[in-house]
């Protein structure tokens, strides 16, 4: 179940993002979403019902793309718009990916750029670059289906999707659950246009700070790494990509498969170095 407030102005695009975000958890486990129920909160006395209809249509169209049937849903009157879906899917137990089987030597692949949280906050205060916003909107509406198909075909065992906990939150979960230490290369992380400039200018949302409060205990910044790259790790993502841990020998083939399937921004952002307490060493590059 995933429900959240609008991150873009266009109600149809927001509906698409809400749907793509809701099915992402199932793709992250190597599964296939089957059915969905919509959940919507809307200030019907203040805003036109046509806005709500456009949100629903965007969500239904995106779920149709995912091969997922919308069975119904529930709506409530609220002061603030909230929208999302409860999704049910299936997965083969022998093909299911989890966040606890990363091993030393694995490479870490990220399939979408990060920075949606910073751009969303910058949009609210009139500071967001148009190009970065357009990139983020396209990315947030993209399903993680193609990435999940490539990952499953490669017999990957460890993956997660990147959500509001930010890259650091999910890296730390993977490290702790697997009992490993990770190296992450800040300059290798794909980022939406203008995000690092915004961070350097101090455009940082409260959600970034909340993520920092939790995840910074697991992060060690190597000498020469700027604070902007560490802050990027805490940026909360909406409909983010998959984070995949794959054996080094399988990584080139998986990257090629991802590119063929249109996952153009997929990149190696780090590696699992050794067994140990969950820890993330942030380096500038490999």
N, C-alpha and C positions, 0 to 999 in steps of 0.2 A: 504494500500500500504506500503510495507516495502522493502527497498533496502539498502545494506551495502557492505563494502569491506571485503575481505577474513579474516577469523579468524583462519583458519587452512591451512595447506600446500596442502592437497589432494583435487583436484578440485571436485571429485565426492562427497566426504564428505561435502565440502563447499556447494555444490548444495543441498544436503539433509538438511543441517542446515538452509539455506536460505528459503527453503520451509516450514520446521517445524516452523520457526520463523514467517513466513508470515501468517500462518493459526492460530497462537496462539491467536490473538485478538478475533477471532470469537469463539474459544473454551472458552475464558475467559468470554464471555457473555452468555454461555450456548447454543451457536448456532452450526450449522453444515455447514462447508464450502462446496460449490457446484462447483464453477468454478474458474479458475485462468488465468491470463495473465502474461507471463514472461517479465521481464525488465532487460536487460543486457547491460553493458558498457564494452568494451573490446579493448585492444591495438592490433588489428589484424595484424598490420605491424611489431610488435615486438615479439608476442607470437604465438605459434602454435594454429590453430583453433581447434585442438584436445582437448586442455585444455578447451576451451569454450564448446565443445560438451560434455565433461565429466561433467562439471558443470550443463548443462541443463539436462543431463540424470539423475544425482543425484536428481535434483529437481523434475523432472517428476515422478521418481520412488517413491519418498517420498509422493508426492501428490496422486499418485495412491493408496498408503497405506491409505491415508486419505479419499479415495473415492471422490477425487476432480478432475474434468476434466480440462486439460490445453487446452484452446481454441485457443491459439496463443500467440503473444507477440510482442516485439519491441526490436531492438538492435541498439546501436550507437557505433561509434568508439571513444575511449577515451584513455587518458594516463594511467588511473588506472582502474583495474577491479572493477566492482560493479554489484551486482546481487540480484534479489528478485522477488516478485510477487505482483500483485494486485489481491485480492481475494474477491469473493462475496459469501455470505452465507445466511442462513435463521435461524430464531429463533422464538419460540412461545412467544408472548408478556407476557403471564402469567408465563413463566418459565425463562425469561431473567434476568441475574444477572448484577448488576451495582456496582459502587464503593461508593454508598452514603447511604446504608441502614444498616450499622453496628450499633449494639446496645450494651449498657452495659451488660456485662455477656458473650458476644460472645467470643469464642476462635479463635485464628488466626492460620491457618494451611498453611504451605508452602510445595509444592509438589516436588521441585527439590533443590539440593544443589546450593549454590552461589559461585562465584569466577571466572567465565569465563573471566571477564575483566582483572583481575590480571594475570591469566595464559596466556592470549593472549599477554599481554604486556611482560611478562617474556619470552615467546617464542621468541619474536622479539629480545631480548637482550641475548638470550642463557642461561637463568636462570630457565626455567620451568622444574619442576620435571616430568619425563616420566609418572609416575602413575597418577598424577593429570591431565595431559593433556589427557590421555586416558579416564579417568573418565568423563572429561568435554566434550570430543568429543561424547562419547556415549549419554550423557545427552542432548546435544544440538541437536542431530539428533532425539531424541524421541519426538513424538507428545504429545501434552497435551490432546489428545482425551479421553484417559481412565480416567484421572482426571476430565475432564469436564463431562463425563457420570456419574461418581460417585457423583459429586457435584449436578448435575441436579436431579438425583434420590433422593437425600437427601433434595430437595426443598430449597437449599441454595439461598439466595437473593443477597448476596454481595461477589464479587470476582473481581480480576484483574490479569493480567499476569505481570511478572517481566521482564522489558526490560532495555534499556540503561540508564534509570533514576535511576537504582539501587533500592535495597530494601527500602531505606529511602525515595526515591522519591515517590514510590507507597504507602508506609505506610502513608506518610504525606498527599497524595491526599485522601486516604480512610478516614483518621482522619478529615481532613478539610471538605470534602464533606458530611460526616456523622455527623459532629459536636460532635466528641467524643475524649477522650484521650485514648492512648494505652500504655500498658506495653509490652516491647519486651525483651525476655531473650536471651542474646548474646550467651551463651554456648549451647542453644538448637537449634540454627540455623544450619542446615546441610551445610557443607562446603567441597569443593573438597580438596583432599590430597595436602598438602604443601602450601595452599593459605595463611593461617595465618602466617606461617614461612616467606613467601615472604614479607608480609606486615610488619612484625617486622623487616625485613632486609632493609626496605625502598624501596622495589620494588613496586612503586605506580604510576600509569599512570596519565596523565593529565586529562583523563575523570573522574577519581575518584575525583580529585580536583574540577572539574566543578560541579559535583553532590554535593559535600560538600558545595560549595558556595551557592547553592540554598536550599538544604534540611536541612542544619545544624541549620537553624533558628527554625526548628520544633523539634529538638532532644535535650533531656536533659540526660546527662550521670550520672547515680547514682554513689554514692561513691563506690570505689572498682572495678569499671569497667575499663579495660584497653583501651587505645586509639586504639589498634588493632581491637577490636570488633566494635568500632564506625566506623572506616575506612571501615570495611567489609560492613557496611550498604550502603556505597556510591559506592561500586563496581558495574560498569555497566554490565548488563547481556545480553547475546545474547541467544535467544531461552530459556529463563528462565522458571521457573515453574509458577503455579498458586498460588496466595495468596488468601485464602478463609476465610471469617468470618462466623462462624457457631455457632448456639446455643450450649451451653455447654452440654445439654441433648442429642444432636444429634452427638456430636463430636466422641465418641467412635465408633458408627456404621459407620460413614463416614471414619474414619481412617482404620477400618477393611475392608471396601469396597475398599478403595484405595490400600491397601496391596494385596487384592485378585486380583485386576486388574493389578498388577505388578508395582504400584507406590511405590517402596520400600523405598524411602527416605522421604516420607511424614512425617511431624512432627509438633507438636504444638510448635509455637515459641513465643506466647504471648497471650494477652487477651485485650478486650475492658473494661476499668475500669469504666468510667463514662461519662456523657455528659459534654461538655465543648469545649473550643477552640481547634482546631486540634493540638495535641501535642503527642510526642513519648517519653516515659521514658525508656531508655535503662538500664536494669538491667543485672547482671551476670547470674542469674537463677531465677526460680520462688520462 
